[in-house]
Amino acid sequence: MPEINSKVVTRFAPSPTGFQHIGGMRTALFAYLLARQNNGTFILRIEDTDKSREVEGSIDHVIEALSWLGIEFDYGPKNPGPWGSNIQSERLDRYREYAKSLIQKGLAYPDPYSQEELDAFRAQAEAEKRPFLFRDHRPAEFEAWDGTKALRLKVPEVKRYTWIDAVRGELSAGPEMLDDIILIKADGYPTYNFAHIIDDLEMGVTHVVRGDEFISSVPKFLSIYDALGIPYPVFVSLPPILRDDRTKKLGKRDGAKDVLEYRTEGYLPETMINFLALIGWNPGTEQELFSKDELITAFSIDKIQRGGGAFNEDKLLWMNKEYLQKYSHEEFLTYILSGIPEKIKTSSLYSDDVLLRLVPTLRERTHTRAEVTTELEAGEYDWVFTEPEQNPEQIKWKNDASTQDVIPRLKEALEVLKTADFSSPDTLKASLWPLAETVGKGELLWPLRVSLTGKAQSPDPFTVAFILGKSQTMARIETACVKIGE
């Protein structure tokens, strides 16, 4: 095996089935953090030996997801390592070579039975209320393997296995967990059980990081390690990601999405990295926001929890907003531009400058770009981009005897605004506030706001005037005065 100059080698080895669950991305992240913390090697390997489940374009999809999250791999499908390809279907000769070595040791044999015979064995075991084990039907003599039949492992020793998991501690399983499992299928492709062990061996993987659903299979893996005469790696079993109510594992039916869907909705990569790292791992401090470099420094296996961690969407939203707050107004504008509805972009008053002035209002309540899109599509800010419908009766303050009472106050506001500083809501408030205190706050602020927006509910008039700009603000107040006068 080629030498790899690093102390720790980890890998992420997804199947190319299209959907990239956040659980898989968390596995990739933990393996990556472990490698980077130890100046080691992180490998992306594609386990595509089940061709019936493969989805075209999945390899590029995996690479895109890792790239978005900033999880850089040292070797992968497009940059093979010294061992050759990182795609299992391109390594079939390697698996056959190791299979032949097991045959020579008398530890592998071709499956001699038809499917009908196997079904009969299983039915008999079920009738006798005992588990079906293939090794109970192992043939007395082994045929030569010509590659047309499935190749099975002859369990080297039927015994109780005890092993150490870096997260779970000492684990064990009895001989009932061992069987003559298939190593290479009749179609020539290896099973996961066999292929991943050969790959890990040749790629120098020192730490196998994966979900705890594989724990029950570890005894079978250990029997293959023993048959091959190779040392065990360090097993790092990650706790499951649970639904928010912690009743079961998070799945597609519970709203789990492909990780790139979160990108589409406007979650930031730094948010997702931070959020995923804290599901099942506790830094031991009160700190909740971590940069990637901080995660690399703080991460350690002994802080991985045994119990499952909940996927709390409220926390994810909070965290994304926290990261968005670090953006400048210009950066936030760039962030939301791709989510602006077409009806807004084509409206008569739309411009990036107007949108930029709207940014402070949007970001006060925004957690994701999708929320901005939803608010704009719902028409909450239509008054920014189109002339509002002005209803004189609505503009009138509740204490006014008639709509005509509003006109003098609006005209006084116009005089003030002619020389007002429109650079911020605060400067506009400073200009208008003395007048509001003289004529009455409600008497001035209500007519101003409704004249500018046509709505009973909207931001305060100082914020509205800042967003609209001087020209549009003055024009709308003048129009309101004319309509009331009519």
PAKEMI-497106 format. One record per residue: residue in three letters; z, x, y of N, C-alpha, C in turn. Coordinates in pm, whole numbers, plus 50000, padded with zeros to 5 digits. Atoms other than C-alpha are relative to their C-alpha. Example, Ala and Ser with C-alpha at 12.3 -4.5 7.8 and 13.67 -1.06 7.14 Angstrom:
2
Ala500005008949881507805123049550500005009050120/Ser499944991849881507145136749894500734992350109/
***
This chain:
486
Met500005008449881500005000050000500005008850124/Pro500034992049878499175013650348501355000050070/Glu498744998949928502125025850552499924992350132/Ile499915006949871503205004350848501185006050074/Asn498984992749928505135022951111500884990850083/Ser499035008449932507804997551196501114996549903/Lys498855003050085511234988351067499974985649952/Val500015014250033510724950751071498574994850008/Val501325006450003507544932350971500214985449964/Thr499925014350027507364894550994498604993950007/Arg501315006549997504564869650960500164985050023/Phe500145014549993503544834251043498774996749918/Ala501085002050097501384819950766499694985149982/Pro500315014350011500114784650835498784997349913/Ser501215004650068497594765150633499084993850107/Pro500955005049897494424755750829499704985249983/Thr500155014550022495014718250813499874992350131/Gly500275006749873494434710951182501234998250086/Phe498815003549921497784697651302500995011650001/Gln499004989449987500214723551436501324994050049/His498705006149973503684708151417500895009750074/Ile499104991249925506334721251651500935007749909/Gly499184992650096508344730951343499345013149960/Gly500734987950033505634755651250500015009950115/Met499984991149883505514769151604501375006450020/Arg498674993949991509274774251599500155011249898/Thr499974989350101508914793951276499285012350052/Ala500764988949943506254815251443500815007150109/Leu499224994249890508494820251747501165008449948/Phe498864992550051511554830951546499545012949931/Ala500524988050066509474855051336499545010250105/Tyr500474991349891507924868851655501175006650071/Leu498844994549929511274873251832500695010849917/Leu499364990350088512734891051530499225013149997/Ala500834987950004509794915351514500075007450133/Arg500034993349870509684922251887501355006350035/Gln498684994549969513434927451914500225013549929/Asn499844987850079513164954851652498805009450011/Asn501204991949982509934970151785499165000149874/Gly500715001050127508324957751467498614994150013/Thr501365005250009505104941051361500044985149969/Phe500115014450025504224904151376498574996949960/Ile501315002550061501334891851161499704985149996/Leu500505013750024499304859651165499145000349876/Arg500765000950125498064851350817499624985549975/Ile500495013550027495994821150718500004997549850/Glu499885002950143496884805850382499114988049968/Asp501025010450016493744786550295499534998849856/Thr500415000750141493794785149917499854985749949/Asp500225014150037493884747049910498864994750086/Lys501185003549921490344740150027499854985050023/Ser500125014549983490704702549986500694995250127/Arg499245004149882493104701250282499535006950128/Glu500404992049884491284725150513499214991750100/Val500685007049891490104712050851499245010450082/Glu500844990649927487224729151028500565002550140/Gly499524996349867488264747851341501495002650008/Ser498544998849998491904750451237500485014150034/Ile499564986349972492094788351255499995002550151/Asp500064998549853490944788251617501094991850067/His498965008649944493394759951681501365007049994/Val498744992650014496314780551548500075011250102/Ile500034988749907495284810651754500174995250143/Glu499885005449865494934789152066501444995750029/Ala498615004549981498404774152015500935011950022/Leu499174988149985500024808351971499735006850134/Ser500384993649873498114822152269500614992550117/Trp499425008049891499244793152491501495002850015/Leu498554997649997502864799552396500365014450031/Gly499714986049973502524836852455500565007449880/Ile499554993450123503244845952092498875008949951/Glu501094990750033501084876852046500225005749860/Phe499894994050133500354888651693499285013449999/Asp500564986550008499584924651602498785000449908/Tyr501145001050091497254915951315499764985249972/Gly500335014050025495424883551247498604998649947/Pro501335002550057492174867351134498895008150065/Lys501074992849931490094885351398500325014750023/Asn499674985749993491914918651385500785003849874/Pro499384997250130492584927451017500885012550006/Gly499134988450010495314951850924499455010349903/Pro500454989650092495074983050710499874995149856/Trp500105005850134495394960650402498734991749983/Gly501215008250005492174942050491500214986650066/Ser500025013149936491714905450569501384993450004/Asn498785008049988494514882350686499734985449963/Ile500355013550044492754851850542499975000149847/Gln499824999250144493714844450183498714998149921/Ser501245002450076490324831150073499095012249998/Glu500784987749998488904865450161500695011349922/Arg499214990050073491464883149939500104996649851/Leu499885004650138490754867249601500035011449900/Asp500014988750093490024900549436501375006449988/Arg498674994050003493494913049531500934992049909/Tyr499125008350084495224883649362499635001549852/Arg500434998450140493134887649048500485013549946/Glu499544986850045494084924349033501474999549959/Tyr498585001150035497794916349037500194990849880/Ala499925008950117497224887948790499705007649872/Lys500354992150120495584912048547501145009449962/Ser498884991150033498564935448576501094992349928/Leu499015008250070500834906848469499544996749859/Ile500545002650134498534898648178500245012149910/Gln499784987750077498744934948066501455001849959/Lys498574999250034502534932348074500434988849905/Gly499665011550083502404900547867500774989550076/Leu499235009149917503814880848159499124989450068/Ala500885010549950500834858348232499034996149891/Tyr500895004750106498604836948014499224987850049/Pro500795011749961495844810848046500604987249943/Asp499485012950042496934774648028499084994449891/Pro500885004350110495644762347688499824984949991/Tyr499955014450020496214725247743499054992450094/Ser500805009149917494014697347868500954991550084/Gln499175008649916495244673248133500634988849918/Glu499465010750085495684646447867501205005049921/Glu498884994450075497924669347663501235002050090/Leu498894998249907500024677847968500654986750034/Asp499475013349972500384640948051500864995049884/Ala499245004350118501594634747696501345007449994/Phe498744992449996504204662547726500964994150103/Arg499155005649894505484647648052500554986449958/Ala499565013250044505634612647904501105001249895/Gln498994997950103507604625647606501335004150063/Ala498784995449932510084643447836500684988550073/Glu499465011449928510504612048041500664990249904/Ala499435009250100511094590947730501325005449946/Glu498784993650051513744615847616501005002950111/Lys499124998549883515284615847967500435014550023/Arg499784985849971514944653148016498895004850091/Pro501044995149910513044673348275498865006449921/Phe501154993550063509554684448184499925014450046/Leu500184985849971509284722248163498845005249917/Phe501174995050071506004738448076500395010949901/Arg499634988950088507804768247924500484995249862/Asp499635005550131509044745047647498784998449909/His501235001850077505404742247540499145012650005/Arg500734987249992504444778547585499365003149865/Pro500654997050129501874788247316500585012649937/Ala499464988450072502964813047052499145012450024/Glu500914988849974499904834547114499164996750123/Phe500755002049876498024839747439498545003449979/Glu501434997250003494284837047469499665010350108/Ala500504991449893492264861647673499614991150119/Trp500305007849879491854849748032498625003650051/Asp501354997549951488244845948138499804994650142/Gly500095005049864489024830548477499614985550011/Thr500425014049994487924795248384501174990349984/Lys498815008350016491444782448311501085004750096/Ala498874996249915494584782048518500815011049931/Leu499184989150053496714813248475501464997150034/Arg498585003049980500454807948428500865012549983/Leu499004989550015503424830648466500824997549874/Lys499005000750105505504837548161501305004850062/Val498764996449931508974836748314500615012249930/Pro499524987850064510254872148252501384998849938/Glu498655001850053513834860748200500524986550048/Val499445012949964515324825948191501495002050026/Lys498624996849962518584830148379500374992850128/Arg499555004749869520654819248678499715010850103/Tyr500294990649892519434835348996501024998350113/Thr499164999949881521744844749282499345009250102/Trp500644991849897520344857249610500684997650134/Ile499435001149867521304862349971498944995250099/Asp500855004749891519724842250250500695004150130/Ala499414994649877520234857450595500664989250085/Val499405010949924521114823150737501034992649916/Arg499165008450085522654804250444501055007949920/Gly499074992250080524494833050280499605000349854/Glu500304999150143524774834849902499584986449945/Leu500525012150063522704809149714499745002949854/Ser500294997950142522114803849345499354987549942/Ala500655011150070520174782049104499955003449852/Gly499974998150144520294777148730498625001349940/Pro501284997750069517574783348472499094987849999/Glu500835012149997516414747248500498985000350113/Met500944998949888514664757848824498835009349968/Leu501054990450035512454782948640499024993749903/Asp501025005150092509194774548471498795009350003/Asp501244992350006505864789448373499014993950099/Ile500805006049894504254780548703498605006150004/Ile501384995249987500564784148783499935010950107/Leu500224989049905499604816948952498624998950064/Ile501375001749953495854811848980499434987349938/Lys500525012850046494194777848955498665001849929/Ala501254999450075491164769748745498805002350092/Asp501114997849907489014770849061499945014450052/Gly500014985949961489864807849104500885003250119/Tyr499134997649884492164803249403501465001249955/Pro498584998650036495784814849381500824988550056/Thr499065009549943498694791449436500785006850112/Tyr499144994449895500964795649736501085008849938/Asn498904992750064503734807049500499655014649973/Phe500444986550039501714837349392499425007750119/Ala500764992949896499484845649689500895005350110/His499204995549885502154847549957500845012249964/Ile499214988450042504154872549752499155012650000/Ile500924988649998501144895349705499705004250144/Asp500304997149859500284892650075501185006850068/Asp498824994049938503844899950185500205014549952/Leu499874986550054503924930149955499025009550067/Glu501014990949947500664945050076500085001750152/Met499894999349854501354937250442501345005950046/Gly498744993549967504784953050425501024990950064/Val499085009449938506634921450524501435002649952/Thr498604997250034510354928750537500884987550008/His499205012049978511674894850656499094987849990/Val500785012250018510264861650533500734988750073/Val499415010549918511024835850802499234987149973/Arg500675012750029510274799950700501034988849996/Gly499125011650001511714764750685500854999349875/Asp499085000450114514624756950455499514990949887/Glu500555007950110512464733050252499515008749885/Phe500464990850105511384764050058501165005449915/Ile498864994250073514924772249937499964996449853/Ser500005004250141514544751949619498965007349917/Ser501054992750072511444772349530500305014949985/Val499744985750002513044806449581500215005549858/Pro499874994550137514094810349212498645002749935/Lys501334997650056510434806549113499395012650063/Phe500524988149934509494832549375500665012649943/Leu499294988250051512174856249247499515004049861/Ser500514996750133510814853548894498665007350010/Ile501284992949981507404864749026500265014050052/Tyr499634986549953508974893649221500425008649881/Asp499514992450115510704904248900498865003549904/Ala501124997450090507554900848692499125011350053/Leu500814989549938505694922948940500775013150017/Gly499184988049986508614947348957500095004850144/Ile499954996349858508834946349339501304994850061/Pro498745004149938511914943649566499834987150080/Tyr500035012349921512824911449742500025003450149/Pro499834998649853512334908350119501294993150043/Val498875007649945515024894250344499524985650024/Phe500375014149983514884856350326500764994250119/Val499415005949878515494838550659499584985450003/Ser500345014250011515614800750608500464992650124/Leu499705006849874515424780750929500434985649976/Pro499565014050016517244747450967498894990550043/Pro501055009549963515104716050998500124995550144/Ile499995006549869514114700351329500134985149974/Leu499675013950026515644665651330499554990950114/Arg500185009949894514904633851519501205000450093/Asp498914999749902517024628651827501274993549947/Asp498815006550055519334605451631500565007449878/Arg499554991150108519704632651365500054993349863/Thr499965007050129519054608151081499045005949898/Lys500964994150094516084626650933499155010350073/Lys500884990049940513544654150990498954993350089/Leu501025005049908511144649251278498635001049935/Gly501355000250058507704639051155499034993150093/Lys501035006549918504454624851289500364985650032/Arg499655014149979505754589451245501114998450103/Asp498915000449902508674598251472499555004950137/Gly500524995849871506414609251755499735014850013/Ala500324985849994505984645751665498525001850028/Lys501394998049959502804658851822499555014049965/Asp500564986650006500494687851777500455007350126/Val499424992749888501864715151999499095000350123/Leu500904999649885498734715652217499944986750074/Glu499895012649927499274678952302501025001350113/Tyr499004997949895502314690452497499365007450118/Arg500724993349892500044713452695499194989950080/Thr500815010149933497744684052772500864991350092/Glu499105008549921500714663852899500605007550118/Gly499514992549886501664691953132501285007649977/Tyr498854991450027504504709552956499555014650014/Leu500334985949977504584746253048500305008249875/Pro499724991750119504404773352782501405005950001/Glu498654994449993507624788852910501064989649966/Thr499095010850039509284754852868500064998749848/Met500035002150145508144750852508500635011549925/Ile499384988450065509144786352412501524998950009/Asn498565001049976512584781452566500614988649917/Phe499495011950070513034746652417500055002049849/Leu500054998050145511954755852064501025010349955/Ala499064989650038514154786752063501424994549984/Leu498655005450001517244765352121500204989049896/Ile499855009650110516554741851828500385007749874/Gly499544993050119518664756651552500445014350026/Trp499504986749965519604788451739500884998650123/Asn499055001049890522594792351967500315013950053/Pro499784986649948522834822252200501475003850011/Gly498574997149989526634819052209500495000450143/Thr499625000449859526674814752588499624986350057/Glu500365012649934526234786452839498575000150054/Gln501354998849947522794799252937499034990949923/Glu500985008950063520004774052872498575003750032/Leu501354996249962516994788153055499805014849973/Phe500284986350040515534819852903498535003050020/Ser501384995150002512384839052979499725005449860/Lys500334994750131510514852452679500685013549977/Asp499354987050015511854887452742501504998549977/Glu498565002350021515394873752764500254995049858/Leu499855004850138514894855852431499905011749902/Ile500154988350088513704888152269501285008149998/Thr498774992349992516834905552389501174992849934/Ala498835007550047519274877752298499914995749855/Phe500175005850133517814866651965500675008549891/Ser499484993250119519594875051642500104989949886/Ile499985008850117519514860951290501374993549983/Asp498685005450027523274856451276500384988450093/Lys499745011349911523074830751557499124987949966/Ile500765011550049520644808451366500964990749928/Gln499075009550058522494776851269499544995349862/Arg500345005450132522644763150917499574985450009/Gly500325014149985522564726851027498764997850084/Gly501225003249927519474709951165500254998450149/Gly499945001749856518764709551536499154988250042/Ala500705012249958517694677751716498935003150103/Phe501064999449900514464674151908500344989850107/Asn499545008749892515844659952233498954999950110/Glu501105000549904512914648552446500514999650144/Asp499445000149865515154642052748500295014350046/Lys499734986049964516204678552739498705007550026/Leu501304993649979512574689252707499454996550138/Leu500465004249867511684668953017500805007050109/Trp499154993249901514644683153207499605014650015/Met500324985849997513714718353112498655002550067/Asn501314998149937510084713953217500114998450151/Lys499815001849856511194700953555500675012250062/Glu499324988049949513494731053596498995011350021/Tyr501014989549984510564754553539499014996650110/Leu500935004149894508314734153769500615002350139/Gln499354998049870510894737454046499825014350050/Lys500214986049960510174774854046498615002050060/Tyr501374998949947506564768054145500014998250152/Ser500255002949858505454770454507499224986950008/His500775012449983503824739254652498545002149959/Glu501404997150034500434755954609499835001049849/Glu500064998950147501154764454244500134986249935/Phe499835013550054502324728854180498734991850019/Leu501265007049977499134715454337498975003849895/Thr500934995350103497034736854104500364994049864/Tyr499515005450127499174724553813499584985549980/Ile500285014350018498554687453882498554996350018/Leu501375003649964494904689153990499214994249884/Ser500795004750115493494684553640500424986049956/Gly499535013250039495534652553605499794989350105/Ile500235009949894494394635453925498934990149953/Pro500995009950045492634602653834498725000650084/Glu501274999349932488974600753925499944990350119/Lys500025009849890489554569854142500695005750124/Ile499334993549887491854591154359499085010550061/Lys500864989249951489464620554384498804994850079/Thr501185005649934486644597754497500364990450114/Ser499585009149893488714577654746499685006050137/Ser500514995849868487804579355114500885010250070/Leu499094991349926490884597855236500515011849917/Tyr499504989150086491324622354948499585013650054/Ser500294985849978491544659455017501135007949939/Asp498954991650056493464688354867501135002050100/Asp498974998349898495294692055199500974988250000/Val499145011750006496584656355183500855000549874/Leu499274999450126497534661054819501105010650007/Leu498994989649986499364693054907501214994950078/Arg498885005549924501454674155163500784989649919/Leu499335009650089502234648454892500855007049894/Val499354992550107503434675654654501524999550006/Pro498525000349999507094677354775500564986649953/Thr499545013250044507424639754718499804998349850/Leu500285001350143505804641154374500975008149916/Arg499224991050086507814670354245501484996349997/Glu498605004450003511154654154334500324992549871/Arg499765008750114510744630454040499125003349880/Thr500984997050104508124647553825500555009949897/His499654991050110508834662853485498755006249937/Thr501244995150060505234666253364498804995350082/Arg501255004249935501664663753489499624985849957/Ala500325013550048501264632453274500724989450082/Glu499265009649917503944615253483499314998250136/Val500745000949873502024623553802498774991249982/Thr501205007950028498854609253650500334985249989/Thr499595013950020500664577553545500364993450133/Glu499615005749871502164572253892498794997550089/Leu501195001749916498834577454065499114988849948/Glu500815010850058496994554653823500624986350026/Ala499315012749978499644527853879499894995450144/Gly500215004049862498804527754249501185002150091/Glu498804998149920502214539054373499715007650130/Tyr500344992049881500574562954620498604996750053/Asp501325003949949497374543754697499935000650152/Trp499974999749853498484542055063499635013750058/Val500344986649952497894579655084498485001650011/Phe501424997150014494244578154988499084988850047/Thr500825011049951493054544255114500754993050114/Glu499385007549891493674523055423500814988449941/Pro499175010750059496554499055348499664986350058/Glu500095013749951496474461455378501244997550085/Gln498855001949910498674454255683500224985250028/Asn499635014049981500444420655693501004999250115/Pro499095000649885501964413756038501364994149968/Glu498725006250034504634391355887500895009849923/Gln499234990250078505674419355653500495011350091/Ile499644989049909505724445055936501224996250085/Lys498915004849914508174423656139501365003349939/Trp498634997550046511834434256116500734986749983/Lys499345012750037514174407855973500714993450119/Asn499285005849885516014403656306499074995750115/Asp500945003549894512834398656510499714985050000/Ala500325014249988512144363856644498554997249965/Ser501425001650033508374368956610499395013749975/Thr500684987350027505884395156502499725007750128/Gln500324993449872505134402256870501125009650044/Asp498874991649960508604417756908499845014549953/Val500164986650060507434447656698499135009050087/Ile501014992149929504604458656929500585010250097/Pro499484990049906506654475257205500625012149930/Arg499344988950071508624496056953498955009149936/Leu501064991950061505484507356771499275008150106/Lys500694992649894503834516857100500855011550053/Glu499114989149959506894537057202499945011449897/Ala500114989950106506674554756865498715007950014/Leu501294993149981503014562556933500105010450110/Glu499864990449891503934579157262500775012349956/Val499214988650051506534600657089499155008649908/Leu500774992750102504154610156808498835007950060/Lys501104992649938501454621657050500345014850015/Thr499604986049980503464653457111500945005049890/Ala499074996250108505484654356786499445011249913/Asp500344989250094505484683456542499854993949861/Phe500285006050131503834671556218500115010249885/Ser499974989550102504654703256025500924996849883/Ser499105003750111507374686655814500624986550029/Pro499265012549976509264653955764501195002150093/Asp498824997449917512284670055931499645000850148/Thr500394999049859510414678456253499604986450055/Leu500355013549956509054643056268501254991450020/Lys498755007449985512514628656216500705004150129/Ala499364995249877513834650556497499354993850124/Ser500715006049887511174635956728500284985150014/Leu499885014549997511614599356634501434994850001/Trp498645005050019515334597156573500664995150131/Pro499415005249876516434594356939499514986050034/Leu500545013349974514114564356979500624989849905/Ala499405009050099515484548956656501434996450038/Glu498635002849960519024552056786500044991050123/Thr500065008249878517974535257113499624985649969/Val500515013550027516024505456976500564993949873/Gly499495004750129517744502656640499255006649886/Lys500654992550110517104521856319499094991049919/Gly500845009250077515874492356116498854994650080/Glu501015005649912514004478656414498795009250017/Leu501124990649986511894510356434499465004849865/Leu500444993250124511834525756085499284990549903/Trp500685009550090510904494155890498564997450045/Pro501405002649958507834485156103499115012349986/Leu500804987950016506714521356103499565002049856/Arg500314997450141506924525055727498994989849946/Val500915010250053505184491955649498625000950067/Ser501294998149933502484498555911499215011249936/Leu500674988350056501724531955750499604998449855/Thr500265000950145501864521655384499564986249953/Gly500295013550046501434483955369500934995549889/Lys499095003050111504364484255121501424998150049/Ala498595001949969507914471655133500855011549946/Gln499294988750058508954501354919499095012249999/Ser500764987549993507774536654987500955010750052/Pro499154989849939509144570055106500314996550146/Asp499635002649862510794570855449498815002950094/Pro501174998649912508414569255751499735014350046/Phe500224986149959508954605955843499195007549892/Thr500744993950112507794617055497498584994449994/Val501325006450005504924591955505499095005750108/Ala500814994949889503714603955846499595014549976/Phe500344986050033503884640255732498875000549899/Ile501025000050105501804632355421498654995750057/Leu501265005249946499194612455614499375009250103/Gly500524991749892498884637255899499934992250129/Lys499935006349867498764630356273498904989750023/Ser501135008849971495314614756297500134986849926/Gln499925012250079495804589756013501244991850039/Thr498775006949960499364581556123499774992150129/Met500255006649871498334573556481499044988249983/Ala501015010550018495314553256368500614987749934/Arg499435011450071497354531556131500994992250088/Ile499085007049910500024523756390499224992150104/Glu500845007149902497354514656644499364987649938/Thr500615011450069495634492156390501034988949980/Ala498955009950020498954475056316500284992450129/Cys499765006649871499504468056685498904989950031/Val501135009149975496044452556713500134987749911/Lys499915011450092496554430456405501134990850040/Ile498885008549960499934418556529499644992550128/Gly500405006349876498484411656873499044988549978/Glu500965010850030495744390656720500684987849943/
***
